[in-house]
Structure formats: C-alpha cells, structure tokens
Amino acid sequence: MSQAMDRKVVWITGASSGIGLALTKCYLDDGWKVLASARKQGELEPLLDNHQHLTFIPFDITDDSQMDSVRDTLSSYSAHLDCAVLNAGTCEYLDMTDTDPDWKMMDRIMSVNFIGLVNSVEVCLPLLKKSSRPHLVGVSSQAVQAAFPQAEAYGASKAAIRYFLSSLRMDLKQFNVDVTCLLPGFVDTPLTQKNTFSMPFLMSPDDAAKRMFSALESRPFEYAFPKRLTAMLWAGRHFPKLWLSMLAPKNK
C-alpha cells in the first residue's frame, strides 16, 4: 500500500502458533497492520523483529480483569479495527473409561473457547463499529457438524460459538458489522499433534490460513472446509445410526 493511512487493521487472537500464526503471516503479506494477541509471544517473536506493522498485545481471554486494558492498548495502536479474527482456543477429551471422568473439563474448555471468544467480542466491538466496513470473524470447527467420541467439551464449546455468531450476526446488522463463522477441519497444530486418532484430510496451518483468508474476502456467513470432510460429516449427521456404529467405542 502506498500510504500508511490506507493500511487496514486486523486483530487476531490465538496468534502465537498454529492457525493464528499462519493467519498473521497472511495478513502481513497482504499489507495489513496486524495486532496479534495470545498469552505469550511464542512463535510470533521472530516475526515481531522483522515486521514493523505487527504488534503483540498480550491477552489471556479467560481473564475478565484484562479486558479494559487490552481494549485501551488496541485503541492506542489504532482508532478502529477493520477486522477481528477470534481464533484462540484449546481442546481436551473426556475419557468415559476413567473411573472418575474429569467433568471439570467442561468448565475449562467452555471458559476458553466460548466465554473467551465472548470476552474478545466485548473487547473489540467498539473499535469495529468505528470502521467503515467492519468484519467480525470467529473460529468454530467442523466438529459441530457431527458427533465425535470424547468431544463432549470441545464440540459443545464450538457449537456454542457457531450459534452465538449466528445470533450476533442478526443483532449487528444494524451497525453494518459483517459476521463470519469459520469451521476448519483437522489442522496440524500443537493441539492436534496430541491426538491419537485418525484425522482425515489433515491440513497444514499455512494451507488452512490461506483458505480462510481467501474465503473471508467475500464475507460469507459461514465457511466450512475442506469440502471432502464436510461431505463426510453430512453423511454422519444424516445417517446417525451408521455413524454411531462406525465411531462409537466397542463394548468391552
């Protein structure tokens, strides 16, 4: 871009690794000013040394006490946000074979994935409303398309995100804020590298980020990918007995 004043501004959460880090690179390559948040710099550190239009703003999305200061810090770097990509999240699996299942996991996962995203919306919405064409983006998951074993906490939190964004889209239309829900499939990140089950159509973070970035140009209500996984999960959703027989753990 020829002038700094023409540079669009995006805030990305969960930017220190995985999809968030790859998205940060996409926006920088396209000439955006990127305000990147995570609890720690992580893999962002080398980028910060080489990109003058990248700023790190630490934020634990589960900590309500940080919200006002993070909003003030965002405001100090830009009077508005053109886009916010709320990507931060985590994953754990509920083991029903355990004699004492970790039900507290539900609280932990919901507090990060869902309440953390809601906190992030509260932080960024006033700045989005100051943009001429604001775009709010939240990251859900293809896991919401059909049930998976042990995914009670993760799937429920991502389903909550999907509904929250769908409803928010209606209420923010009056303010001309576009809302998109992204539903990625399996992406090779530090979180998924812990998985011990098969992950069909596994993508690299760079591939996933490029698909997201390209799709967001048209501001869709939802974007689920890859399409092969979408089709497989459609079958699982419409033929639940078959899906159950294929995926449910076998009787001991």
DADAMO-V742381 format. One record per residue. N is the residue number from 1. RES is the residue in one letter. SS is DSSP state (helix for helix, strand for strand, loop for the rest). PHI is phi in whole degrees, -180 to 180 (999 if undefined). Layout:
<<N & RES & SS & PHI> <N & RES & SS & PHI>>
//
This chain:
<<1 & M & loop & 999> <2 & S & loop & -76> <3 & Q & loop & -129> <4 & A & helix & -60> <5 & M & helix & -67> <6 & D & helix & -87> <7 & R & loop & -75> <8 & K & loop & -76> <9 & V & strand & -121> <10 & V & strand & -127> <11 & W & strand & -109> <12 & I & strand & -123> <13 & T & strand & -99> <14 & G & loop & 64> <15 & A & loop & -90> <16 & S & loop & -86> <17 & S & loop & -165> <18 & G & helix & 57> <19 & I & helix & -62> <20 & G & helix & -61> <21 & L & helix & -65> <22 & A & helix & -66> <23 & L & helix & -66> <24 & T & helix & -56> <25 & K & helix & -64> <26 & C & helix & -61> <27 & Y & helix & -68> <28 & L & helix & -63> <29 & D & helix & -62> <30 & D & loop & -90> <31 & G & loop & 91> <32 & W & loop & -83> <33 & K & strand & -89> <34 & V & strand & -113> <35 & L & strand & -104> <36 & A & strand & -109> <37 & S & strand & -124> <38 & A & loop & -169> <39 & R & loop & -68> <40 & K & loop & -135> <41 & Q & loop & -63> <42 & G & helix & 54> <43 & E & helix & -77> <44 & L & helix & -73> <45 & E & helix & -53> <46 & P & helix & -66> <47 & L & helix & -67> <48 & L & helix & -63> <49 & D & helix & -75> <50 & N & helix & -117> <51 & H & loop & -130> <52 & Q & loop & -72> <53 & H & loop & -100> <54 & L & strand & -115> <55 & T & strand & -128> <56 & F & strand & -97> <57 & I & loop & -125> <58 & P & loop & -62> <59 & F & loop & -159> <60 & D & loop & -94> <61 & I & loop & -66> <62 & T & loop & -91> <63 & D & loop & -100> <64 & D & helix & -58> <65 & S & helix & -69> <66 & Q & helix & -89> <67 & M & helix & -62> <68 & D & helix & -64> <69 & S & helix & -69> <70 & V & helix & -67> <71 & R & helix & -62> <72 & D & helix & -64> <73 & T & helix & -68> <74 & L & helix & -56> <75 & S & helix & -64> <76 & S & helix & -71> <77 & Y & helix & -96> <78 & S & loop & -158> <79 & A & loop & -75> <80 & H & loop & -153> <81 & L & loop & -123> <82 & D & loop & -83> <83 & C & strand & -152> <84 & A & strand & -130> <85 & V & strand & -112> <86 & L & strand & -95> <87 & N & loop & -115> <88 & A & loop & -59> <89 & G & loop & -173> <90 & T & loop & -146> <91 & C & loop & -151> <92 & E & loop & -142> <93 & Y & loop & -121> <94 & L & loop & -87> <95 & D & loop & -100> <96 & M & loop & -79> <97 & T & loop & -81> <98 & D & loop & -70> <99 & T & loop & -67> <100 & D & loop & -136> <101 & P & loop & -56> <102 & D & loop & -84> <103 & W & loop & -69> <104 & K & loop & -64> <105 & M & helix & -55> <106 & M & helix & -58> <107 & D & helix & -63> <108 & R & helix & -62> <109 & I & helix & -69> <110 & M & helix & -65> <111 & S & helix & -67> <112 & V & helix & -84> <113 & N & helix & -70> <114 & F & helix & -95> <115 & I & helix & -63> <116 & G & helix & -61> <117 & L & helix & -68> <118 & V & helix & -61> <119 & N & helix & -58> <120 & S & helix & -66> <121 & V & helix & -62> <122 & E & helix & -60> <123 & V & helix & -67> <124 & C & helix & -95> <125 & L & helix & -59> <126 & P & helix & -59> <127 & L & helix & -76> <128 & L & helix & -63> <129 & K & loop & -64> <130 & K & loop & -86> <131 & S & loop & -85> <132 & S & loop & -74> <133 & R & loop & -148> <134 & P & loop & -75> <135 & H & strand & -138> <136 & L & strand & -106> <137 & V & strand & -125> <138 & G & strand & -124> <139 & V & strand & -104> <140 & S & loop & -99> <141 & S & loop & -166> <142 & Q & helix & -64> <143 & A & helix & -60> <144 & V & helix & -76> <145 & Q & helix & -78> <146 & A & loop & -160> <147 & A & loop & -75> <148 & F & loop & -127> <149 & P & loop & -62> <150 & Q & loop & 67> <151 & A & loop & -100> <152 & E & helix & -54> <153 & A & helix & -74> <154 & Y & helix & -63> <155 & G & helix & -63> <156 & A & helix & -64> <157 & S & helix & -67> <158 & K & helix & -74> <159 & A & helix & -67> <160 & A & helix & -62> <161 & I & helix & -60> <162 & R & helix & -60> <163 & Y & helix & -69> <164 & F & helix & -56> <165 & L & helix & -68> <166 & S & helix & -63> <167 & S & helix & -71> <168 & L & helix & -62> <169 & R & helix & -56> <170 & M & helix & -69> <171 & D & helix & -75> <172 & L & helix & -92> <173 & K & helix & -58> <174 & Q & helix & -64> <175 & F & helix & -103> <176 & N & loop & 62> <177 & V & loop & -95> <178 & D & strand & -79> <179 & V & strand & -126> <180 & T & strand & -123> <181 & C & strand & -110> <182 & L & strand & -96> <183 & L & strand & -126> <184 & P & strand & -76> <185 & G & loop & -86> <186 & F & loop & -77> <187 & V & strand & -124> <188 & D & strand & -76> <189 & T & loop & -125> <190 & P & loop & -55> <191 & L & loop & -71> <192 & T & helix & -74> <193 & Q & helix & -66> <194 & K & helix & -85> <195 & N & loop & -68> <196 & T & loop & -109> <197 & F & loop & -108> <198 & S & loop & -67> <199 & M & loop & -124> <200 & P & loop & -64> <201 & F & loop & 61> <202 & L & loop & -59> <203 & M & strand & -115> <204 & S & strand & -78> <205 & P & helix & -57> <206 & D & helix & -64> <207 & D & helix & -64> <208 & A & helix & -61> <209 & A & helix & -65> <210 & K & helix & -63> <211 & R & helix & -64> <212 & M & helix & -62> <213 & F & helix & -59> <214 & S & helix & -65> <215 & A & helix & -65> <216 & L & helix & -68> <217 & E & loop & -61> <218 & S & loop & -93> <219 & R & loop & 52> <220 & P & loop & -71> <221 & F & loop & -64> <222 & E & strand & -139> <223 & Y & strand & -141> <224 & A & strand & -108> <225 & F & strand & -156> <226 & P & loop & -73> <227 & K & helix & -65> <228 & R & helix & -65> <229 & L & helix & -70> <230 & T & helix & -57> <231 & A & helix & -65> <232 & M & helix & -63> <233 & L & helix & -74> <234 & W & helix & -60> <235 & A & helix & -63> <236 & G & helix & -63> <237 & R & helix & -74> <238 & H & helix & -92> <239 & F & loop & -129> <240 & P & helix & -64> <241 & K & helix & -68> <242 & L & helix & -65> <243 & W & helix & -59> <244 & L & helix & -62> <245 & S & helix & -66> <246 & M & helix & -82> <247 & L & helix & -107> <248 & A & loop & -66> <249 & P & loop & -57> <250 & K & loop & -77> <251 & N & loop & -60> <252 & K & loop & -72>>
//
